Amino acid sequence: MTHSAPEAAANPAADTTQPVFTIEKIYVKDLSLEIPNAPQVFLEREQPRVEIGLQSGAKGVGDGIFEVVLTATITAKLNDKTLFLVEAAQAGVFQIRNVPEQELEPVLAIACPNILFPYARETVSDLITRAGFQPVLLAPVNFEAIYRQRLEQQQQAQPAAGQTPIQ
């Protein structure tokens, strides 16, 4: 008994409606290190206060091609003296096709930064160590929680539909 099947079923690659998500390239887009008070800072024995900031952004660079950049800014201070300042922009080029419009933003804001984060963590730690300081290990980040929090803030900033803002 012979069964005939449509080409798409026989060859899943022929189905052009399936979602596509691929990593095209991961790279360091920008990297800077400042040690404004060297060499005196290397004589300090106290533990510095370390501040870490993360932000991500995405932009389309072609049909179904997106660049996502995760930027980590790390500042170490002792009292009012800056020991070092590191800024690392870890980037990736992603192919994302056949994803519904309402699902594209979460992919760019959650999935892509999750992929880039380990690379950014390694870049930061390596650079700080090479600069002569104890490594700074970035703690894991929940990009989904950050995304949800940003959505909630945007919703709270906009008055509910049909309501007039109180003046």
C-alpha positions as CSV (number, residue, x, y, z in Angstrom):
1,M,0.0,0.0,0.0
2,T,1.4,3.3,-1.0
3,H,0.7,6.6,0.7
4,S,1.3,10.0,-0.9
5,A,2.1,12.9,1.3
6,P,2.5,16.5,0.5
7,E,6.1,17.6,0.0
8,A,6.0,19.8,3.2
9,A,5.1,16.8,5.3
10,A,7.7,14.6,3.6
11,N,10.4,17.3,3.9
12,P,10.0,19.6,6.9
13,A,12.6,22.0,5.5
14,A,10.3,22.7,2.6
15,D,7.7,24.2,4.9
16,T,8.4,27.9,4.8
17,T,5.8,28.8,7.5
18,Q,7.7,27.2,10.3
19,P,9.3,29.7,12.8
20,V,13.0,30.2,12.3
21,F,15.5,31.3,15.0
22,T,19.2,31.0,14.3
23,I,22.3,32.7,15.6
24,E,24.2,34.1,12.7
25,K,27.1,35.7,14.7
26,I,28.1,36.6,18.3
27,Y,30.7,39.3,18.8
28,V,32.0,42.1,21.0
29,K,30.7,45.3,19.5
30,D,32.4,47.7,21.9
31,L,34.7,47.3,24.8
32,S,36.3,49.9,27.1
33,L,38.2,50.0,30.3
34,E,39.2,53.1,32.3
35,I,41.5,53.1,35.3
36,P,41.5,56.9,36.0
37,N,43.4,56.7,39.3
38,A,46.2,54.2,38.3
39,P,48.6,53.3,39.7
40,Q,47.5,54.5,43.2
41,V,44.4,52.3,43.1
42,F,46.5,49.2,43.1
43,L,47.8,50.1,46.5
44,E,44.3,50.1,48.1
45,R,43.5,47.1,50.2
46,E,39.9,47.7,51.0
47,Q,37.1,46.1,49.0
48,P,35.5,48.4,46.5
49,R,31.8,49.0,46.0
50,V,30.9,47.5,42.6
51,E,27.9,48.8,40.6
52,I,26.6,46.8,37.7
53,G,24.2,48.0,35.1
54,L,22.7,46.0,32.2
55,Q,20.6,47.1,29.2
56,S,19.7,45.6,25.9
57,G,18.4,46.8,22.7
58,A,17.5,45.4,19.3
59,K,17.2,46.7,15.8
60,G,16.4,45.2,12.4
61,V,19.3,45.1,10.0
62,G,17.7,43.2,7.1
63,D,14.7,41.1,6.2
64,G,14.2,38.8,9.2
65,I,17.7,39.7,10.5
66,F,18.2,41.5,13.9
67,E,21.1,42.8,15.9
68,V,20.7,42.6,19.6
69,V,23.2,44.3,21.9
70,L,23.6,43.6,25.6
71,T,25.6,46.3,27.3
72,A,27.1,45.8,30.8
73,T,28.6,48.7,32.7
74,I,30.6,48.0,35.8
75,T,32.0,50.6,38.0
76,A,34.2,49.9,41.1
77,K,34.6,52.7,43.6
78,L,36.4,53.1,46.9
79,N,34.8,56.1,48.7
80,D,34.7,58.7,46.0
81,K,37.6,57.3,44.0
82,T,36.9,55.3,40.9
83,L,39.1,52.2,40.7
84,F,37.8,51.1,37.2
85,L,35.0,51.5,34.8
86,V,34.2,48.8,32.2
87,E,31.7,49.0,29.5
88,A,31.2,45.9,27.3
89,A,28.7,45.7,24.5
90,Q,28.1,42.1,23.5
91,A,26.2,41.7,20.3
92,G,24.6,39.1,18.2
93,V,23.0,38.8,14.8
94,F,20.0,36.6,14.8
95,Q,17.7,35.4,12.0
96,I,14.1,35.4,13.2
97,R,11.4,34.5,10.6
98,N,7.8,33.4,10.7
99,V,7.3,34.5,14.3
100,P,4.0,36.3,15.0
101,E,4.5,40.1,15.5
102,Q,3.3,39.9,19.2
103,E,5.9,37.2,19.9
104,L,8.9,39.0,18.2
105,E,9.5,41.5,21.0
106,P,9.8,38.9,23.7
107,V,12.2,36.9,21.6
108,L,14.4,40.0,21.1
109,A,14.1,41.1,24.7
110,I,14.4,37.7,26.5
111,A,15.8,34.9,24.3
112,C,18.5,36.9,22.6
113,P,19.9,38.5,25.8
114,N,19.8,35.1,27.5
115,I,22.1,33.8,24.7
116,L,24.4,36.9,24.8
117,F,24.7,37.1,28.6
118,P,27.3,34.3,29.2
119,Y,29.5,35.8,26.6
120,A,29.2,39.3,28.2
121,R,30.0,37.8,31.6
122,E,33.1,36.1,30.3
123,T,34.3,39.3,28.5
124,V,33.8,41.5,31.6
125,S,35.5,39.0,34.0
126,D,38.4,38.5,31.6
127,L,39.0,42.2,31.0
128,I,38.8,43.1,34.7
129,T,41.3,40.3,35.5
130,R,43.7,41.4,32.8
131,A,43.5,45.0,34.2
132,G,45.0,43.7,37.4
133,F,41.8,43.5,39.6
134,Q,39.9,40.7,41.2
135,P,37.4,39.3,38.6
136,V,33.8,40.5,38.8
137,L,31.4,37.7,38.0
138,L,28.0,38.9,36.8
139,A,25.2,37.0,38.6
140,P,22.6,35.3,36.5
141,V,19.9,37.6,35.2
142,N,16.2,36.9,34.6
143,F,15.5,38.7,31.4
144,E,11.9,37.5,31.4
145,A,11.3,39.2,34.7
146,I,12.9,42.4,33.5
147,Y,10.8,42.3,30.3
148,R,7.6,41.8,32.3
149,Q,8.5,44.6,34.7
150,R,9.1,46.9,31.8
151,L,5.7,46.0,30.3
152,E,3.9,46.7,33.6
153,Q,5.6,50.1,33.9
154,Q,4.6,51.0,30.4
155,Q,1.0,49.9,31.1
156,Q,0.9,51.9,34.3
157,A,2.3,55.0,32.5
158,Q,-0.6,54.9,30.0
159,P,-4.1,55.7,31.2
160,A,-6.6,52.9,30.8
161,A,-8.5,53.0,27.5
162,G,-11.5,55.2,27.7
163,Q,-10.4,56.9,30.9
164,T,-9.5,60.5,31.2
165,P,-6.3,61.2,33.2
166,I,-6.9,63.0,36.5
167,Q,-5.7,66.6,36.4
